[in-house]
């Protein structure tokens, strides 16, 4: 089969690789019909996430048709399913608490030591996202093996287009969880750093949860325009001093809740961010956490900080004093996708959540290397690239 494989920094290629096979009775095999390039995939593309190996198949946002099932799978051949990017067993201590992204059984034993060394404990497995998260082949491919298929995938009703439900795999639940973790109360003012896909879904979710005002922060005009469609006020940080603007907009109090949807590759010509760039180039650091620093400083006293954004290692210049003195609360983590999928599918079916606005480009799988380059270099124009298998594009 054809699959997109990582071969090094800024080097991804369509390779011919062996078809996946059933390994465990709970497995199924999916024929991928749609898969997307995620902003988190750019962290792999840019070489920021450790434990990648040449030939690793990328992609953690995908859906398709079930073509083969193990003896203990609850799925049937021919069903259309969306697959969560987190791999969880459904029966361990953490899964019992609906904390699916903390499931230790989603991580093969051979990979658990890597996660323990970096983070103190093993994480859940993730599709197509390094050997630290299991070394699983991802979904930017014609076919993919899905472990624990009796727990993860959600069946999609007939007649519902891929484009409408594909983002149930990751970015929609991630944006929703980000807003939920912000502890939004009716009438709150919420500030969102980053208007990429997760940030835009966080904006939409915050309003649905009762926020009176959402302030979206970015420097790409088109992304700010998309946020404004949902009623967000906007700050272009290249034109306006963000902290000063937020203080003015909130009467000097600060936002009730802040959401960092940027993560480890923050942009902007800020002193701390320039230093982070230099340290990363010299291999003295990994992440560029300007956005979370700024969010903490801007949040009102007693406010809440939600951090759906991906960070990979250690950071410095973290404003721990401000965090403590202001009495803030931080909630973060990989998304418990399986927990949110059913309700969000219902919300999509009832037209309460708009998803298709996010797609800016559709391409055949064979053009995935071009898509990665576009997403990296044209982030004002590109919000989401969906790759289609078996489709001829004019």
DRENDO-968740 format. One record per residue (C-alpha): residue number from 1; residue in three letters; y, z, x. Coordinates in pm, whole numbers, plus 50000, padded with zeros to 5 digits. Layout:
// residues N
+-----+-----+-------+-------+-------+
|   n | res |    c2 |    c3 |    c1 |
+-----+-----+-------+-------+-------+
| NUM | Ala |     Y |     Z |     X |
...
+-----+-----+-------+-------+-------+
***
This chain:
// residues 394
+-----+-----+-------+-------+-------+
|   n | res |    c2 |    c3 |    c1 |
+-----+-----+-------+-------+-------+
|   1 | Unk | 50000 | 50000 | 50000 |
|   2 | Unk | 50367 | 49978 | 50096 |
|   3 | Unk | 50561 | 50296 | 50167 |
|   4 | Unk | 50887 | 50399 | 50329 |
|   5 | Unk | 50816 | 50583 | 50654 |
|   6 | Unk | 51039 | 50787 | 50884 |
|   7 | Unk | 51031 | 50685 | 51250 |
|   8 | Unk | 51330 | 50876 | 51387 |
|   9 | Unk | 51698 | 50933 | 51330 |
|  10 | Unk | 51842 | 50646 | 51123 |
|  11 | Unk | 51509 | 50462 | 51153 |
|  12 | Unk | 51317 | 50424 | 50826 |
|  13 | Unk | 51083 | 50131 | 50762 |
|  14 | Unk | 50855 | 49986 | 50497 |
|  15 | Unk | 50505 | 50022 | 50642 |
|  16 | Unk | 50162 | 49922 | 50519 |
|  17 | Unk | 49963 | 50246 | 50493 |
|  18 | Unk | 49629 | 50353 | 50343 |
|  19 | Unk | 49618 | 50416 | 49969 |
|  20 | Unk | 49608 | 50786 | 49873 |
|  21 | Unk | 49282 | 50940 | 49756 |
|  22 | Unk | 49178 | 51236 | 49541 |
|  23 | Unk | 49130 | 51533 | 49776 |
|  24 | Unk | 49110 | 51826 | 49532 |
|  25 | Unk | 48975 | 51831 | 49174 |
|  26 | Unk | 49324 | 51922 | 49048 |
|  27 | Unk | 49479 | 51610 | 49206 |
|  28 | Unk | 49588 | 51291 | 49041 |
|  29 | Unk | 49709 | 50959 | 49178 |
|  30 | Unk | 50033 | 50814 | 49046 |
|  31 | Unk | 50133 | 50450 | 49055 |
|  32 | Unk | 50504 | 50490 | 49122 |
|  33 | Unk | 50736 | 50297 | 48892 |
|  34 | Unk | 51071 | 50452 | 48993 |
|  35 | Unk | 51177 | 50665 | 49287 |
|  36 | Unk | 51521 | 50769 | 49405 |
|  37 | Unk | 51697 | 50835 | 49733 |
|  38 | Unk | 51827 | 51192 | 49732 |
|  39 | Unk | 52121 | 51334 | 49922 |
|  40 | Unk | 51869 | 51571 | 50081 |
|  41 | Unk | 51686 | 51265 | 50216 |
|  42 | Unk | 51996 | 51188 | 50420 |
|  43 | Unk | 51941 | 51515 | 50608 |
|  44 | Unk | 51607 | 51369 | 50720 |
|  45 | Unk | 51768 | 51033 | 50792 |
|  46 | Unk | 52030 | 51204 | 51009 |
|  47 | Unk | 51769 | 51403 | 51199 |
|  48 | Unk | 51879 | 51750 | 51084 |
|  49 | Unk | 51550 | 51876 | 50941 |
|  50 | Unk | 51289 | 51982 | 51201 |
|  51 | Unk | 50914 | 51909 | 51207 |
|  52 | Unk | 50934 | 51544 | 51101 |
|  53 | Unk | 50676 | 51311 | 51257 |
|  54 | Unk | 50689 | 50936 | 51302 |
|  55 | Unk | 50515 | 50768 | 51010 |
|  56 | Unk | 50586 | 51043 | 50756 |
|  57 | Unk | 50628 | 50893 | 50407 |
|  58 | Unk | 50958 | 50992 | 50247 |
|  59 | Unk | 51068 | 51060 | 49891 |
|  60 | Unk | 51060 | 51359 | 49657 |
|  61 | Unk | 51214 | 51215 | 49339 |
|  62 | Unk | 50965 | 50991 | 49162 |
|  63 | Unk | 50772 | 50913 | 48847 |
|  64 | Unk | 50507 | 50670 | 48740 |
|  65 | Unk | 50177 | 50602 | 48569 |
|  66 | Unk | 49862 | 50808 | 48619 |
|  67 | Unk | 49591 | 50579 | 48758 |
|  68 | Unk | 49329 | 50827 | 48880 |
|  69 | Unk | 49254 | 51191 | 48800 |
|  70 | Unk | 49048 | 51466 | 48958 |
|  71 | Unk | 48788 | 51655 | 48759 |
|  72 | Unk | 49025 | 51947 | 48688 |
|  73 | Unk | 49343 | 51752 | 48619 |
|  74 | Unk | 49480 | 51789 | 48268 |
|  75 | Unk | 49636 | 51441 | 48277 |
|  76 | Unk | 49486 | 51116 | 48153 |
|  77 | Unk | 49493 | 50768 | 48297 |
|  78 | Unk | 49780 | 50563 | 48159 |
|  79 | Unk | 50015 | 50854 | 48093 |
|  80 | Unk | 50370 | 50825 | 48226 |
|  81 | Unk | 50484 | 51137 | 48410 |
|  82 | Unk | 50776 | 51272 | 48609 |
|  83 | Unk | 50666 | 51476 | 48910 |
|  84 | Unk | 50861 | 51785 | 49028 |
|  85 | Unk | 50952 | 51780 | 49397 |
|  86 | Unk | 50817 | 52134 | 49443 |
|  87 | Unk | 50440 | 52170 | 49477 |
|  88 | Unk | 50311 | 52487 | 49312 |
|  89 | Unk | 49971 | 52622 | 49203 |
|  90 | Unk | 50080 | 52775 | 48872 |
|  91 | Unk | 49871 | 53091 | 48904 |
|  92 | Unk | 49995 | 53297 | 49202 |
|  93 | Unk | 50231 | 53599 | 49194 |
|  94 | Unk | 50544 | 53384 | 49228 |
|  95 | Unk | 50435 | 53118 | 48980 |
|  96 | Unk | 50369 | 53401 | 48734 |
|  97 | Unk | 50739 | 53483 | 48763 |
|  98 | Unk | 50831 | 53113 | 48723 |
|  99 | Unk | 50944 | 53112 | 49088 |
| 100 | Unk | 50762 | 52789 | 49160 |
| 101 | Unk | 50953 | 52702 | 49477 |
| 102 | Unk | 50822 | 53026 | 49632 |
| 103 | Unk | 50454 | 52942 | 49572 |
| 104 | Unk | 50263 | 52995 | 49898 |
| 105 | Unk | 49960 | 52798 | 49775 |
| 106 | Unk | 50160 | 52475 | 49767 |
| 107 | Unk | 50172 | 52487 | 50146 |
| 108 | Unk | 49855 | 52396 | 50339 |
| 109 | Unk | 49730 | 52672 | 50570 |
| 110 | Unk | 49792 | 52459 | 50879 |
| 111 | Unk | 50163 | 52439 | 50792 |
| 112 | Unk | 50228 | 52799 | 50693 |
| 113 | Unk | 50293 | 52924 | 51046 |
| 114 | Unk | 50583 | 52680 | 51087 |
| 115 | Unk | 50763 | 52819 | 50783 |
| 116 | Unk | 50688 | 53181 | 50875 |
| 117 | Unk | 50833 | 53132 | 51222 |
| 118 | Unk | 51154 | 52980 | 51086 |
| 119 | Unk | 51203 | 53180 | 50766 |
| 120 | Unk | 50981 | 53487 | 50784 |
| 121 | Unk | 50751 | 53371 | 50504 |
| 122 | Unk | 50596 | 53049 | 50388 |
| 123 | Unk | 50783 | 52834 | 50136 |
| 124 | Unk | 50638 | 52608 | 49870 |
| 125 | Unk | 50523 | 52260 | 49954 |
| 126 | Unk | 50762 | 51969 | 49898 |
| 127 | Unk | 50689 | 51599 | 49874 |
| 128 | Unk | 50805 | 51388 | 50166 |
| 129 | Unk | 51009 | 51658 | 50337 |
| 130 | Unk | 50872 | 51749 | 50681 |
| 131 | Unk | 50567 | 51939 | 50800 |
| 132 | Unk | 50747 | 52267 | 50756 |
| 133 | Unk | 50708 | 52206 | 50381 |
| 134 | Unk | 50350 | 52083 | 50398 |
| 135 | Unk | 50361 | 51736 | 50549 |
| 136 | Unk | 50289 | 51581 | 50209 |
| 137 | Unk | 50330 | 51206 | 50168 |
| 138 | Unk | 50632 | 51135 | 49950 |
| 139 | Unk | 50696 | 50914 | 49652 |
| 140 | Unk | 50897 | 50631 | 49806 |
| 141 | Unk | 50575 | 50438 | 49797 |
| 142 | Unk | 50361 | 50231 | 49564 |
| 143 | Unk | 50117 | 50519 | 49506 |
| 144 | Unk | 50119 | 50893 | 49574 |
| 145 | Unk | 49870 | 51180 | 49554 |
| 146 | Unk | 49995 | 51467 | 49337 |
| 147 | Unk | 49836 | 51808 | 49403 |
| 148 | Unk | 49812 | 52063 | 49119 |
| 149 | Unk | 49858 | 51786 | 48865 |
| 150 | Unk | 49756 | 52030 | 48590 |
| 151 | Unk | 50074 | 52230 | 48659 |
| 152 | Unk | 50353 | 52006 | 48786 |
| 153 | Unk | 50399 | 51667 | 48618 |
| 154 | Unk | 50553 | 51640 | 48273 |
| 155 | Unk | 50436 | 51368 | 48034 |
| 156 | Unk | 50709 | 51133 | 47910 |
| 157 | Unk | 50702 | 51004 | 47550 |
| 158 | Unk | 50651 | 50632 | 47494 |
| 159 | Unk | 50966 | 50425 | 47468 |
| 160 | Unk | 51178 | 50645 | 47695 |
| 161 | Unk | 51307 | 50454 | 47998 |
| 162 | Unk | 51243 | 50569 | 48355 |
| 163 | Unk | 51617 | 50577 | 48423 |
| 164 | Unk | 51670 | 50831 | 48147 |
| 165 | Unk | 51418 | 51088 | 48277 |
| 166 | Unk | 51365 | 51020 | 48649 |
| 167 | Unk | 51611 | 51289 | 48756 |
| 168 | Unk | 51398 | 51559 | 48595 |
| 169 | Unk | 51210 | 51542 | 48926 |
| 170 | Unk | 51489 | 51718 | 49118 |
| 171 | Unk | 51862 | 51673 | 49081 |
| 172 | Unk | 51901 | 51753 | 48710 |
| 173 | Unk | 51705 | 52082 | 48729 |
| 174 | Unk | 51882 | 52158 | 49057 |
| 175 | Unk | 52225 | 52111 | 48903 |
| 176 | Unk | 52120 | 52315 | 48600 |
| 177 | Unk | 51978 | 52598 | 48814 |
| 178 | Unk | 52298 | 52593 | 49022 |
| 179 | Unk | 52504 | 52657 | 48711 |
| 180 | Unk | 52259 | 52918 | 48585 |
| 181 | Unk | 52268 | 53097 | 48921 |
| 182 | Unk | 52649 | 53106 | 48897 |
| 183 | Unk | 52608 | 53347 | 48605 |
| 184 | Unk | 52855 | 53155 | 48393 |
| 185 | Unk | 53012 | 53351 | 48109 |
| 186 | Unk | 53196 | 53200 | 47816 |
| 187 | Unk | 53550 | 53109 | 47920 |
| 188 | Unk | 53486 | 53116 | 48296 |
| 189 | Unk | 53655 | 52901 | 48555 |
| 190 | Unk | 53396 | 52747 | 48788 |
| 191 | Unk | 53466 | 52560 | 49112 |
| 192 | Unk | 53209 | 52310 | 49242 |
| 193 | Unk | 53217 | 52193 | 49604 |
| 194 | Unk | 53066 | 51844 | 49629 |
| 195 | Unk | 53048 | 51573 | 49362 |
| 196 | Unk | 52727 | 51413 | 49472 |
| 197 | Unk | 52442 | 51397 | 49220 |
| 198 | Unk | 52365 | 51771 | 49221 |
| 199 | Unk | 52732 | 51863 | 49201 |
| 200 | Unk | 52791 | 51624 | 48911 |
| 201 | Unk | 52496 | 51765 | 48718 |
| 202 | Unk | 52625 | 52116 | 48798 |
| 203 | Unk | 52963 | 52019 | 48650 |
| 204 | Unk | 52798 | 51892 | 48332 |
| 205 | Unk | 52570 | 52198 | 48313 |
| 206 | Unk | 52856 | 52444 | 48366 |
| 207 | Unk | 53038 | 52309 | 48063 |
| 208 | Unk | 52718 | 52323 | 47855 |
| 209 | Unk | 52679 | 52689 | 47957 |
| 210 | Unk | 53025 | 52781 | 47830 |
| 211 | Unk | 53266 | 52734 | 48119 |
| 212 | Unk | 53620 | 52678 | 47997 |
| 213 | Unk | 53731 | 52508 | 48317 |
| 214 | Unk | 53540 | 52335 | 48596 |
| 215 | Unk | 53722 | 52236 | 48913 |
| 216 | Unk | 53542 | 51968 | 49118 |
| 217 | Unk | 53615 | 51936 | 49490 |
| 218 | Unk | 53536 | 51628 | 49701 |
| 219 | Unk | 53710 | 51351 | 49896 |
| 220 | Unk | 53546 | 51046 | 49742 |
| 221 | Unk | 53770 | 50915 | 49460 |
| 222 | Unk | 53492 | 50758 | 49254 |
| 223 | Unk | 53285 | 51076 | 49254 |
| 224 | Unk | 53589 | 51275 | 49146 |
| 225 | Unk | 53641 | 51022 | 48866 |
| 226 | Unk | 53283 | 51080 | 48747 |
| 227 | Unk | 53343 | 51457 | 48742 |
| 228 | Unk | 53661 | 51405 | 48544 |
| 229 | Unk | 53465 | 51214 | 48278 |
| 230 | Unk | 53304 | 51542 | 48178 |
| 231 | Unk | 53640 | 51720 | 48165 |
| 232 | Unk | 53657 | 51860 | 48517 |
| 233 | Unk | 53984 | 51913 | 48696 |
| 234 | Unk | 53966 | 51769 | 49047 |
| 235 | Unk | 54080 | 51844 | 49401 |
| 236 | Unk | 54066 | 51580 | 49675 |
| 237 | Unk | 54047 | 51795 | 49987 |
| 238 | Unk | 54186 | 51515 | 50205 |
| 239 | Unk | 54506 | 51518 | 49999 |
| 240 | Unk | 54534 | 51880 | 49890 |
| 241 | Unk | 54472 | 52216 | 50058 |
| 242 | Unk | 54174 | 52340 | 49858 |
| 243 | Unk | 54223 | 52718 | 49884 |
| 244 | Unk | 54593 | 52699 | 49801 |
| 245 | Unk | 54524 | 52465 | 49509 |
| 246 | Unk | 54256 | 52694 | 49366 |
| 247 | Unk | 54482 | 52997 | 49390 |
| 248 | Unk | 54760 | 52810 | 49211 |
| 249 | Unk | 54524 | 52680 | 48942 |
| 250 | Unk | 54384 | 53029 | 48872 |
| 251 | Unk | 54703 | 53233 | 48889 |
| 252 | Unk | 54612 | 53379 | 49227 |
| 253 | Unk | 54283 | 53527 | 49104 |
| 254 | Unk | 54035 | 53263 | 49221 |
| 255 | Unk | 53745 | 53102 | 49032 |
| 256 | Unk | 53504 | 53332 | 48850 |
| 257 | Unk | 53210 | 53146 | 49003 |
| 258 | Unk | 53173 | 52896 | 49285 |
| 259 | Unk | 52895 | 52645 | 49353 |
| 260 | Unk | 52824 | 52494 | 49695 |
| 261 | Unk | 52661 | 52155 | 49632 |
| 262 | Unk | 52746 | 52019 | 49980 |
| 263 | Unk | 52519 | 52189 | 50231 |
| 264 | Unk | 52455 | 52146 | 50598 |
| 265 | Unk | 52644 | 51820 | 50654 |
| 266 | Unk | 52990 | 51917 | 50532 |
| 267 | Unk | 53270 | 51663 | 50581 |
| 268 | Unk | 53637 | 51714 | 50662 |
| 269 | Unk | 53866 | 51755 | 50960 |
| 270 | Unk | 53877 | 52134 | 50946 |
| 271 | Unk | 53877 | 52346 | 51262 |
| 272 | Unk | 53551 | 52523 | 51182 |
| 273 | Unk | 53384 | 52197 | 51079 |
| 274 | Unk | 53491 | 52021 | 51400 |
| 275 | Unk | 53343 | 52305 | 51602 |
| 276 | Unk | 53021 | 52281 | 51399 |
| 277 | Unk | 53005 | 51905 | 51474 |
| 278 | Unk | 53040 | 51970 | 51846 |
| 279 | Unk | 52778 | 52245 | 51846 |
| 280 | Unk | 52532 | 52023 | 51658 |
| 281 | Unk | 52592 | 51737 | 51905 |
| 282 | Unk | 52524 | 51972 | 52197 |
| 283 | Unk | 52212 | 52113 | 52027 |
| 284 | Unk | 52380 | 52454 | 52006 |
| 285 | Unk | 52361 | 52465 | 51627 |
| 286 | Unk | 52214 | 52286 | 51329 |
| 287 | Unk | 52418 | 52326 | 51012 |
| 288 | Unk | 52783 | 52257 | 50926 |
| 289 | Unk | 52851 | 52525 | 50660 |
| 290 | Unk | 53224 | 52470 | 50599 |
| 291 | Unk | 53184 | 52444 | 50221 |
| 292 | Unk | 53003 | 52777 | 50173 |
| 293 | Unk | 53258 | 52952 | 50395 |
| 294 | Unk | 53543 | 52809 | 50189 |
| 295 | Unk | 53371 | 52888 | 49859 |
| 296 | Unk | 53329 | 53254 | 49955 |
| 297 | Unk | 53691 | 53285 | 50064 |
| 298 | Unk | 53819 | 53122 | 49743 |
| 299 | Unk | 53596 | 53306 | 49492 |
| 300 | Unk | 53761 | 53585 | 49296 |
| 301 | Unk | 53679 | 53947 | 49370 |
| 302 | Unk | 53359 | 54045 | 49191 |
| 303 | Unk | 53270 | 53679 | 49143 |
| 304 | Unk | 52945 | 53488 | 49182 |
| 305 | Unk | 52839 | 53238 | 49446 |
| 306 | Unk | 52567 | 52982 | 49373 |
| 307 | Unk | 52429 | 52776 | 49659 |
| 308 | Unk | 52195 | 52492 | 49557 |
| 309 | Unk | 52289 | 52302 | 49873 |
| 310 | Unk | 52033 | 52260 | 50151 |
| 311 | Unk | 52069 | 52453 | 50476 |
| 312 | Unk | 51811 | 52430 | 50749 |
| 313 | Unk | 51873 | 52690 | 51018 |
| 314 | Unk | 52116 | 52949 | 51153 |
| 315 | Unk | 52491 | 52943 | 51095 |
| 316 | Unk | 52779 | 53125 | 51259 |
| 317 | Unk | 53132 | 53217 | 51150 |
| 318 | Unk | 52984 | 53328 | 50818 |
| 319 | Unk | 53250 | 53532 | 50631 |
| 320 | Unk | 53024 | 53831 | 50574 |
| 321 | Unk | 53318 | 54071 | 50573 |
| 322 | Unk | 53491 | 53882 | 50293 |
| 323 | Unk | 53162 | 53859 | 50105 |
| 324 | Unk | 53115 | 54236 | 50119 |
| 325 | Unk | 53475 | 54346 | 50069 |
| 326 | Unk | 53519 | 54119 | 49767 |
| 327 | Unk | 53195 | 54241 | 49608 |
| 328 | Unk | 53045 | 53895 | 49564 |
| 329 | Unk | 52694 | 53802 | 49453 |
| 330 | Unk | 52505 | 53510 | 49608 |
| 331 | Unk | 52207 | 53336 | 49451 |
| 332 | Unk | 52034 | 53041 | 49610 |
| 333 | Unk | 51700 | 52872 | 49672 |
| 334 | Unk | 51497 | 52559 | 49620 |
| 335 | Unk | 51474 | 52468 | 49254 |
| 336 | Unk | 51200 | 52605 | 49028 |
| 337 | Unk | 51166 | 52258 | 48877 |
| 338 | Unk | 50857 | 52322 | 48667 |
| 339 | Unk | 51038 | 52605 | 48487 |
| 340 | Unk | 51326 | 52385 | 48370 |
| 341 | Unk | 51161 | 52050 | 48300 |
| 342 | Unk | 51048 | 52098 | 47937 |
| 343 | Unk | 51384 | 52222 | 47807 |
| 344 | Unk | 51579 | 51963 | 48001 |
| 345 | Unk | 51354 | 51683 | 47872 |
| 346 | Unk | 51432 | 51801 | 47519 |
| 347 | Unk | 51804 | 51805 | 47600 |
| 348 | Unk | 51784 | 51447 | 47727 |
| 349 | Unk | 51594 | 51335 | 47417 |
| 350 | Unk | 51861 | 51499 | 47199 |
| 351 | Unk | 52142 | 51327 | 47398 |
| 352 | Unk | 52288 | 51660 | 47504 |
| 353 | Unk | 52273 | 51563 | 47872 |
| 354 | Unk | 52382 | 51230 | 48017 |
| 355 | Unk | 52166 | 51111 | 48310 |
| 356 | Unk | 52196 | 50734 | 48342 |
| 357 | Unk | 52565 | 50747 | 48442 |
| 358 | Unk | 52446 | 50871 | 48781 |
| 359 | Unk | 52273 | 50545 | 48883 |
| 360 | Unk | 52501 | 50320 | 49085 |
| 361 | Unk | 52238 | 50090 | 49236 |
| 362 | Unk | 51886 | 49969 | 49160 |
| 363 | Unk | 51674 | 49803 | 49430 |
| 364 | Unk | 51314 | 49705 | 49495 |
| 365 | Unk | 51119 | 49949 | 49711 |
| 366 | Unk | 51118 | 49691 | 49990 |
| 367 | Unk | 51495 | 49735 | 50024 |
| 368 | Unk | 51473 | 50111 | 50079 |
| 369 | Unk | 51593 | 50094 | 50446 |
| 370 | Unk | 51901 | 49907 | 50326 |
| 371 | Unk | 51946 | 50166 | 50053 |
| 372 | Unk | 51944 | 50456 | 50301 |
| 373 | Unk | 52205 | 50284 | 50515 |
| 374 | Unk | 52422 | 50216 | 50211 |
| 375 | Unk | 52395 | 50575 | 50087 |
| 376 | Unk | 52488 | 50705 | 50431 |
| 377 | Unk | 52784 | 50474 | 50488 |
| 378 | Unk | 52922 | 50409 | 50137 |
| 379 | Unk | 52923 | 50744 | 49961 |
| 380 | Unk | 53227 | 50662 | 49750 |
| 381 | Unk | 53051 | 50362 | 49596 |
| 382 | Unk | 52695 | 50497 | 49599 |
| 383 | Unk | 52609 | 50791 | 49378 |
| 384 | Unk | 52238 | 50728 | 49324 |
| 385 | Unk | 52001 | 50452 | 49433 |
| 386 | Unk | 51686 | 50406 | 49227 |
| 387 | Unk | 51404 | 50210 | 49388 |
| 388 | Unk | 51170 | 50018 | 49160 |
| 389 | Unk | 50818 | 49910 | 49246 |
| 390 | Unk | 50668 | 49583 | 49119 |
| 391 | Unk | 51007 | 49458 | 48996 |
| 392 | Unk | 51178 | 49136 | 49097 |
| 393 | Unk | 51555 | 49164 | 49126 |
| 394 | Unk | 51783 | 48863 | 49101 |
+-----+-----+-------+-------+-------+
***
